[in-house]
Amino acid sequence: CALAIATPSAILSGVARAARGGVLIKGGAPLEALGRVDAIAFDKTGTLTEGDPRLVDIAPYGDATEAELLTVSAAVEALSDHPLAQAVVRDARTR
């Protein structure tokens, strides 16, 4: 049926177009849900507005100090290419 073939390709096309613009969409259902959105709220951390995630606060738990937590976090994230991991490593170096 032409309708059954057309729907997945339209969704695939929409997800691919969003990805080219830097927007990741989980699949067809979330993409279709965007058609019912009335309002969007953006954060003020700069992640969405500037596209540059950064470390703004450190909250150690237990006996760990901020310096220890930052050192361990940066070491764990050092080999990751995820944007949030890169932000932790970059900001740990500057601190």
Secondary structure, DSSP 8 states (H G I E B T S, - for coil): -HHHHHHHHHHHHHHHHHHHTT----SHHHHHHGGG-------SSSTTTTS----------TT--HHHHHHHHHHHHTT---HHHHHHHHHHHH-
